[in-house]
Amino acid sequence: MDYLNTRLSFKIKKTLRYVRLYGLGRTLTKVKSQYHMNKEFTTLPEVATPPRAGGKIGLLGCGNFAFSTIAYYVEARLPGSLRAAMDLRLNQAASLFKEYKLRYYTDDPSRVIEDPNIDLVFIASNHATHAEYAIDSIGAGKSVHIEKPHVVSWDQLARLRTAMAENPRSKVFLGFNRPRSKLFRELNTRIATQSGPLMINWFIAGHEIADDHWYFNEEEGGRILGNLCHWSDLILQMVSLDKAFPCVITPSTPKDASSDFVVSMVFADRSCATITFSAKGHTFEGVREVLNVHKGNILANLTDFQSLTIEEVDRRKTSKLLFRDHGHRENILHTLECTYDDNCSGENEYYVAATASFFLTIKDAVECGRPLMLNSDLKVSDARAIPNNAPEVV
């Protein structure tokens, strides 16, 4: 929805609701971002030649998320550390440059990637370019923070893994922020005290987007890679990688669906999970997320990353936050701190490969309309011949 073209009363109501959900400072940045996305300069702002000295962080992609989240938290933690912004839409690069007082902006990604003054690159461009920019940046000796999804094809995943193996000094971080949210960390800690398999159910109401949105361009991977990857990663976080594979992924999705999905998974330890993603209209408070999980004696509900209820037999605890916490701040700060800490290694290659293989297999299963198995070596096979679609326990 284009909020700038809504009636004034709607804008006021929306802003007040977001203040309640995210706080005043965060909301003001979100409002600024709406104008940023529509910014058209009569005369583009000037850049000193050569650019002013300073700054060691580059930003590839200057859309809404880059403006209102990445740059916002980077500047809050390390003022003046942002050096350059790149976007193929030069007006958006210029707008972010001006708002956060960067050294230069450009529509040429190679200028940022090859800048010897930059040692960390945040990648928040269109999805098909995430891995390409990351591979080039890693090859240039830089650390990278790749927003989701970090790949959109099996070929990109293979090349990203190769780049990581050949350049071990370059640290890689992923844009899966929700695992670092306060309530999810509390939930996962409690789940870990229980034995046996999990029963997991995610229901997500997402934004409706137009049929001609760039998400639906064939090369971008659609909403399974663009959206569902958040919750597929969270499921792996709960099950844990050492208990997840082999797993069977079964779609229950209408043919040719582009924004409405139901997908079930059965994991090696007999944990089961279902993701239901629905995008049928406008959600006034943004993406709505409800998790129900059962393991051992624990029955839990996490709603919108703002409220968590955990029941354990006769004990019940409810935790409520003043504002929603999707883990954005903690994830970006983790990247900043870990990049410059010699004792921190970033994400390992297996995790990068496992979470990507998982969401790529979900996409393949939905598109072919039949169950697929993701094996422990992260290879895919047809799962129709497996009794009850359940892998052997490992």
N, C-alpha and C positions, 0 to 999 in steps of 0.2 A: 504494500500500500504506500502511495506517495503522500506522506503526512503533510507536506507543505501545501497540498491542494485540498486539504480537508477544511471543514468549517472551523471558525475560531473556537467555539465551545468545545469541539472535539480535541483540538490541540491543547487547550487548557486542561481538560480532564485527563488526557493522555500524559501530559507533563507531570501533573500532580500525582497520578498513579505511579509513575516511574520514580518520583522522589520517594514515595513510600517503599518501593521495591528495591531501589538501588542507592538512595541517598542523593543529596543535592548536587555535589560535585560531579558524580558520575552521570547524573541526568543531564546537567548542563552540557557536558561533553557530547552526550548522545544527541542533544538538540543541535549543537553546532555541527555535528556530523551530517545531519540531514541537509543543512545548507552547503556544507563542504561537497557533498555528492552532486549538487546541482550548480557548483561554482563555474562561472564562465568569465574569465578575465578579459576586459577590453584591451588592456596592455599587460602582458605577463610580467611578474616582478623580476627585477634585475638581480643578477648574481655576480659577485666580485670575480674578477679574473686575475690571477688564479683564485679559487674559492678560499674563504677564510680558513685559517688553520683550526684544528681541533675536531673532536668527535671521532668515534671509532666504530660506530654501528651504522649499518646501511639497511634500508627498507625497500624491498621489491614488492610493489603493489600498494596503492594508496587509497583503497576503498574504505567503506564504512568501518570495518573491523580494524584495519590498520590505524585509522584516524582516532577512533573512539576507545580503542582498547590497547593495542600494542604501543603506539606512540604515547598515549596517556600514562601508562604505567612505567614505561622506560624513562620518560622525562621526570616523573615523580620520584623515581628511585635514583637515577643518575642524570641530573640536570646537565644539559649541554652535550650529552654523549651521542646523540643522534647526529650523524654527519650528512647523510644523503638520502633522498627519496626518489624512487623511480616508479613511474606508471606510464603505460602506453597512452593514456589520456593525460596529456601534459598539464591540463588545468587542475586535475586532482593532485598531481605531484606538486605543482606550484602552491596549491592551497595548503597542503600539509607542511610544506617547506616554510611558508609564511607563518602559519599558526604556531609551529613549534620551533621556529628560528633556527633552521638547519643551515648547513654551509652551502649546499647546492641541491638542485633537483634536475631530473633528466627523464627522457623517455627511452634511453638506451641502457638496458640491463647490464651490458658488458662494462659500462663505465663504473658502475658500483662494484661489480664482481672483481674487476681488475684494479680497483683503487687500493694502493698499498697501505693507506692509512686506516682501512676498514678491516677489522678482524672478526666481526660477527655480523651475519646477515639474517634479518627476519624476512621470511618469504610468505607473503599474503596476497599473491596475485591470483589470476584465474587458475582453476584446479589443474588443468592440463600442463601448466608451466611449473608447478611446484617442484616436481622431481628434476625437471630439466635445469632450473635455476640452482637447485641444491647440488646437483652433480657438478655443474660448472664451478660453483662456489667452493665446494670441497676440493675440487681439483686445483683451485687457486690458493689452497691452504687456509681457507676461512672456516670458522665454525658456523653452523646454520641452525635456525629455528624454523621448522617447516610447519606451516599451518595445515590443518586437515583438508583433504586427505593428502598424505605425503606422496602417494603415487596414484595413477588412474589406470594402470595396465601392468600385466605381468612382466612385460619387457622393461618398463620403467623400474620396477622393483629389482629386477636382476641387475640393471645398470647402477642403481643406487647402492646396492649391496657391494658391488665391485668397487665403486668409488670409496665407500667407507673402508673396505679392506685395504685398499691401496694407499689411503691417506689417514692412518690411525690417529694422527695428531689433531685432525679436524673433528670437533665434537658435534654430534647431531642431537637435536632436541625436537620433539614433536608437539603439535598444537592440541593435544588431547588434554584439555584443562580440567574437566570434571573430576578425574581421579584425585586432584589436589584440593578439591573443595572440602571444607571443614566437616560437613555432615557425612559425606561419602567416606572420608577417612575414618570417622567414628564408627560408621556402619561396618566397614571392612575389617576394622580391628575386632569388633564384637563377633563377626561371622567367623573369624579365624579361630575363635575359642571353641567352636563346635566341630564335631566330626561328621563324616558322611557327605553325601551329595547335596547340591543346592537345587532349589526350585526358584526360578527367576522369571518375573514378568514385568516388562517395560511397556507402558502406554505413553505415547508421545503425540501431542497435537502440535503440528508445525505450521509455519506460515504457508498460506496459499501463494503460489507464484505463477505468473502468466506462462502460457504455453511457449511463448517465444523467448523466455528467459534464457540467458546463456548457460545456466545449469543443464539445460536439456540438449545442448549441442553434443553431438555424438562423442567428440573427443574429450568432453569434460566429465563423463562418467555418471551423470544424472544424480538423483537425490540419494540413492543408496550409498554412493561414494561420498557425496557432498554432505549428507546429513546422518544417515544411519551409522556411519563409521564411529561417531561419538559413542553410541550405546553398544555397538559390538565390541569396542575396546573396553568399555566398562565391564561388560560381561566377562571378558578374558581376565580383567583385574580381579574379579570376584572368584572365578573358578581357579585361577592361577595357571600359568603356562605349562607347568610340569604335570598338570592333571587334565589339560584341555584336549590334547590330540592323541589319537584320531577323533574327529568329531563329524557328525552327520548334520547337514543343513538342509531343511525341508521347507520349501516355499508354499504358502497358502494364499496366493496373491492373484487378483484378477488379471487375465491376459492383457498385456500391453499397458498395465498400470504404470503411471509415471510418478505419482506422489502418494499413493496409498499402498502400504505393504504389511503383510503378516509373514513372519519368518520364524521357524522353530529350530532349535539346535539341541542335539544330544551329545554330551562330551564323554571322554574316555572314563571318567570317574562316575559316570551315570548322572551327573548334573544335567538339568534340563533348563532351557531358557526360551522365551518367546519375546520378540519385538513386534509391537503393533505401532505403526507410524501412519498417522492420518493428517492430511492437509486439505481440508475442504472449504475453508473460509478464513476470515480474519480472526486472529487471536489477540484480544486487546492488551493482554499482559505479556505478549511475546510467546515464545515456545513454552508449552506446558508439559511437564514430565512427572509421571507417577511410577515409582518402582515398588513392587511387592516381592519380598523374598522370604524363603523359609529354609532353614538349615538347622538340624538338630532340634534343640529346644527354643530356638530363636525365630520369631515371626516379626518381620519389620516392614515399615512403610516409609518411603522417602518421597516427599512431594515438593516439586519445584525447587529442590536444593535450598529450601528454607525451613522445612519442618521434617523431623525424623522421629518416628515412634518405634521403639523396640520393646517387644514383649518376650520375656523368658519365664515360662511357667507362670508363677504367681507374681512376678515383678514386671512393672511397666514403667518405661521412661520415655518422656517426650522432650525433644530439644527443638527450640525454635529460635531462629536468627532474626535480628532486626531487619536485615536486608538479605536478598538472595545472594548466594555465594556459589557461582559456577566454577570457581577455581582459576579464573582468568589471571587475577593478580599474582597468585602464588606460582602459577605455571611460568609466567613471564619473568618473575623475579628469580625463580629457580634457574632459568636459562642465563640470566645476567650474572648470577653469583657463581654458577658452575663453570661458565665459560672461562672465568678468570681465576679459578681455583685449581691448582695442579693436582689436588687430591680428588677431584670430581671428574668422572669419565663420560658423562652424558649417557645417552641411550645405547644399549648394546645392539649389535647387528641382528641377533636372533629376535629380540622384541620388535625391532623395526620390521623385520620380515614377517613375523607371526601375525601381528595385528593387521598388516596389509594383506597377507594371504587370506586371512579370515574374511575381511570385508570384500575382497575381490571374489572369493568363492560364493559369498552371499549374493553378490550381483550376478555371477554366472548361473547360480541355481534359480534365481528369480527369472532370468532371461530364458533359460532352457525349460523351465517349468517342471523340474524333477529334482529329487534329492541328490546331493553331491557329498562326497566324503573328502575332508581335508586330512591327509595322513600326518603322522608324526614327523615325517621329513618335509612337510609343507607342500606335498604334491596332491593334486586333485584327481579323484576317480569317481566313476558312476556308482551311486549307492543304492540303486533300485534292487539289486540282488541280495542286499543284506537283510536278514530276518528282522522284522520290526524296526528297520532303519536304525538299529542301535549298534554302535561299535563295541568291540570287545573291551572289557575292563582291563586297564593296564596297572 
